[in-house]
Amino acid sequence: MPRHIPDLVRQHDSWRYTKCINLQPSENILSPAVRKILGSDMAGRYTLRSNEFIDNGGAPNSYGGTRFMDEVEAEGAEIASRLFGAQTSLKPISGHIASLLLFASVCRKGDTVMSISSMDGGYDGYGSAFIPDIFSLKSIDLPFDRTRWNIDAEKAASAIRSNRPRLVILGQSFILFPYDVKAIHDACSDAGSILAYDASHVLGLVAGGVFQRPIQEGCDVLIGSTHKSFPGPQGGIFATNDEAIWKSFHRNTTWRIIDNAHWNRIAALAQAMYEMKKNGRNYAHRIQMNSAELGKQLSDIGLRCRFPELGYSKSHQLHLDPESVARTGTTFGGLSAKLEDNDIIVDTTGRIGTSEVSRLGMGRPEMKKIASLIGEALQGRNVRAKANKLRRSFVIHYI
């Protein structure tokens, strides 16, 4: 007999929402208000307003009953625009869809794009076999300095001036440190290139005013996911102050890359934007503090994190040294499985994230406790009860 879906969801919620210490950098925790909005009646509704690209036969909207959804979208976009310093749309249903909209809005067949290679922690989707292939684009890797885990700004600027790409994208799935945006911006200006910043992983830090301010530092477009360091539902954003790009973006939304934009998600994301507007700066600073502290504490127990000489991280991520993990007798995947048995959740790629524990209000003392629990688990001890107790002693703090 198949297991009952509501029961499975309740079991998941009881485990992941209330018992587990989540250290995955690609996830965050939703506030009760955001969770409630996601389950609202808007989940089954449509709205399609008239604009210069959509003709509804003179009617303001193809659907009736949309006035509250339209107001929610406008309010959410206004808050987001203040957070990021640019006109912002909440319509992309994921960070990847925001990337597709970026490519569709600024590139033409045969253009060249430059981004950070997946071998250097860049997003796999920007590799030549993926999004560039869809649009028949040439893809070139940006020079990268692995000793500092950052773009080699001087070599990258030279490569941009030589190749004159249509689009340059900054951003990584494995991101630790801010980029020298000014050097890249100056090179893009000389080459006539559009500079975009994929903030999928660091969007919460950007909204909190730390790490980087991409638009203010010279980027033409900001895109990103809304559920990693940013504590929203899964989705994406697109932001720019370039009117031509903004117009092209809207041309490529309805009936091209997006149809229904999921209005319950947009309403929930608007609520998350409001929460970040109130508490984002303190939350972002706590993430950075906890990353540095957890990096030190893990290294102290023998699970070395990379780049201690650079303070381990300025983002929500830490990168484990694979040799250090191997010395414990396991792999990244084995570490993940062993910790999950103890209700401590990490991914299988060697990244540790501090976004969710920071959102709960944990600080330096808790980072030391978490490192200790991880060390005990690696020694074969069962620390599930201790992990559960630590998690249950905190509720969402930054809302």
N, C-alpha and C positions, 0 to 999 in steps of 0.2 A: 504494500500500500504506500503511495507517495506521501512524503511528509508534508504537513500543512504549511503553506507559505507564510501566513501570519505568525505561526509559531517559530519558524526559522528566523523571521525578521526580529521577533521579540528576543530570541536567544542571541542574535547578533548584537542587538542594541544593549542588552544586559552585559555582554562580554566586552565589546569594543568601546562603548560609550561610558561605562562606569567602572570597569575593572582593569583595563589594560593601560600600561604606560606606552604611549605611542611616540616613537622616535623616527617615524618615516618623514623625510623632507618633502614628499609629494602630497602630504595630507594635512588636514587641520580639523578642528572641532567646531561644530556649528552651535551658536547660541540657541536657547529654547525659542526665542522669537523667530529666528531664521528657520528653524526646523518646522515651526508651526505654519509659517507662510508657505513653505514648500508643499505642505499638504492641504493647501486651501483650494477653494473652488476654481481659482485661476488656472489650476493645472490642466483643466479640460477646456479652456476658452481660447478664442482667437481674437486678434485685432489686426486690422490692415488699413492704415490711414492713407489718405490721398497725399501725394507729393508730386514733384515734377517728373518722377519716373513711373508713377502709378496713377492711372486714371480710373476712378470709381464712378464714372458717369455723372460727375458733379456732386456726388455724395461725399461727405468728409471721411467716411469709413465704409469698407465693404461689409462690415458686421455691425449689428446693433448691440447695445448693452456693454459698450467698451469704455465708458467714461472714467471709471476708476482705474482700469488698467493703463489707459493713456496717461492719467495723472501720475500714477506710480512710475511709469517709465521716465516721464519728464523730470520728476523729483530725483530719481536715482541718477539720471544723467547729470543733473546739476550738481549733486553732491560729489560725484566722481570727477567732474570737471574741476571742482575746487581742489580735490585731493591731488590730482595729477597735473594741473596747470595747463589743460588743453581741452578742447571739445572732445567729449567721450561718449561712446556708444556702449551699451551693455548687451547688445543684440547677439554677438558671437556666442554660440552655444558651447564652445570650448576654446582653449588656447590654440589648438591646432586649426580650428576653423578661423580664428582671428589671423593666423599665419596665411591661410589660403586667401583670405580677403586682402591681406597686404600684398601678396604676390599678384593677385588678379587686378588690384587697383593701381599698381605702379609699373608693372613689367609687361613687356610684349615678347612674343616668340623670338628667340635668338638672342635676347639680352643676357648679360652676365650678372651673376649674383655672387657675393662673397660672404662667408660666414665661418664660424669656428667649427673645425672638424669634430665629428663624434669621437675620434681618437684622442682629442683634447678636451673631452667633456661636453662638446657641443650637442645640440638637439639632433637626433638621428633624422628627423623629418626634413632637415635642410640639406641632407646628403644628396648627391647627384641622382640617385635612383628613386628619390621620393618626390617631394613637392617640385623641385626644379624640373624633374622629368615630366610631370603633369603639364607644365606650361612651356615645355621645350626650351629650357634655359640652360646656359652654361654655368657650372658651379665651380668656384675656386675657394680653397681654404685660406683663411686669414692666418698669417704667421703667429705662432704661439710659443711662449716661453714656459716650458714645463717646470723649470726650477723655481719659478715664482707663481706658477699656475695662473697665468694672465696673458693677455694679448701682448705680443712684442710690438709696442706702439710704433716704434721707429720703422721697423720692417713692414708692419701692416700699412702704415701711411704711404711708404714707398710703393708697395704692391697696389694699393688703391689708385695712386696717381698713374702707375704704369698700365694697369688693366682697364681703368675707367669703367667700372661696373655700373649698371643701372641702380643696383640696390646693395647696400651693405647692412648686415644684421649682426648686432651684438647680442650676446646672451648664451647661456649654457644650461644644460641639465645638471652638470656638476660645477657649480659656481661657488667660489669662496670669497673673491675679492672684487672691488669696484674696478672699472676700466678707466683708462685715460681717454675719456670721450672727446676732450678738446682736440687732441692730436688727430683722432680719427675724423672728427667733424671738419677740421681744417683741410684734411686730405680729400674728403668727400666734396667739399666746396670747390676745390681746385679741379676735381675730376668730373664735376656735374652729377655726382651720385646722391641718391636718397639714403639717408642714414636712419635705420630703425633699431629699436631696442626691444628685444623679447624679454620681458621681465617676469615670465611665467613663474619662476621660482622665487624671485625677490620682490614680487609685487607688494606684499605687505610691508616690507621694509621701505620701499619707495613711497607708499602711501603714508607711512609714518615719518617720512622726511629724513631717513637715514640711508646709509649705503650709497645711493646715487639719486639724483633728480634728473632723469634722462632728458625730458623736454627742455628743462631750464639749462642743461649743459650743452644743448645743441642738436639733439636728435629730432628728426622730422616726424617720426611716428613712434608711439609706444603701444605695444600689444602685450597680452599675457593671459595666463590662467588665473582663476579667482579662488582656488581651493588649496593652495600650497602654503606659502608664508602668509598670504592673504586669507582670512578666515571666513570665506564665503562658500556658497554652494558651487558645485562644479559648473564652470562656464568660462567666458572670456570677455576681454574688453578690447576696444580699438580707440586710440586717442591721437589727435593731431591738431595743430593750429594752421596747417597748410590747407587753404580752402580748396585747391584743385584736388588734393588727395582726399579730403573729406567728401567732396562731391563724388569722386570716383568710388570711394568706399560705399556710399549709399546706393550708387548705381549697381553695385555688385552684391547687394544684400538680397532683397526680395526677388524670388523666382530664379536666382542665379546660384548663390552659395547658401543662402538661408531662405526658408519659407516661414514656418512658424518658429518664433524665437523663444517659446516656452515662457509664458508670462508669469507663472508662479516662480520660476527661477529668477527672472528679472526683479520681481518684487522682493524675493528673499535676498538677492544681491544688493538691492537698494538699501535694505535694512542693515546688511553687513557693512555697506559703505558708511551708513550713519554711525554705526558702532566704531568704525575706524576713525571717523572724523572726531569723535569724542575722545578716544583713548589710544589712537594709533601710534602716537609718538612714544608714549611710555611703553607700550607693548613692543614696538620695534627695538627700542633700546634694551629691553629685557632679553629679547631674542639674541642680540649681539653679545650681551654680557654672559648669557647662559652658554652660548656656543664656545666662547673662550674658556669659560670655567670647566665645562664638561670635557673639552679637549684636553685640558691639563689633568683633570681627575682620571680620565681614561688612560692617558699616558702614564700616570703615576702607578696604576695597577698593572701596567705591562701591556696594555692594548693601545699601542702608539697611534696617535693621530698625526697626519702629515702637516708639514709647515709650522712647527712650533716656533721657529725663528721669526715668523710673520704673525704670530699670535693665533695660529691655527685657522682662524676664520673671521671674516667680517660679515658673514651672511648667516643664514639659518642652518647651514650644513657644516658637517665635519666629514673628512675623508679618512677612513682607516688605512693604515699602512698594511698592504697585503702580506708582507713578510712578518709583521707583528702578529697578524691573525694566524698565519701558518704556524708560528711558534707555539700557539695554543693547541695545535693539533687539529685544526679545522679550516674551513674555507669561508668565504663570505656567505654562501648559501647555507653551509652547516651552522654558522653563527646565527643566522636568521632563524633557522629551525629550532636550535637549542633555546634561544631567547623566547621564541613564541610559545614553547612549552611552559615557559615561566611568565606568560602574559606580558612580555616586553616585546614590542613590535618594531622591527627594523627591516629595511629592504635587503635584497640579496646582492647588491652591487657595491657594498662597502661604504654607504653613506649613512650618517646619523643626523637626525634633524631635531631642532629644538623649538619649532613653532608651537606645537600643541602643548607641550609642558609649560612653555612660557605663557601661553594664553590662559592656562589654569592658575597662573600666579606663582609657579615654582621659581626658585631663585638659586643662589649659590649653594646653600645647605642641601637642597634637594638634588643638585647636580652631583654632589659628592655621594649622596645616598644611591642615586641611580648607577653611578660608576661602580660602587661597591656591590650592588645587586648583580650587575653584569659580570663582575669578577667572580662572584660566588657561583653564578650559573655556569660559567666557563669551567669551574672546578668540579662541576657535576652535582652541586647542591640544588635542591628545589627551593626557589625563592618566590614561588607564585603567591603565597599568602602575604609575604612582605610587600610584593609589588602591588597587590590588590589593596592592601591597607594604605600604602602611600597614595595611590590614585584616588581612593575614596575620601581622603582627607582634604581634597581640593575640589572646588567647583569653578566654573568659568569666571574669571576675574575681570577680563577686559571686554566689557559689553556696554 
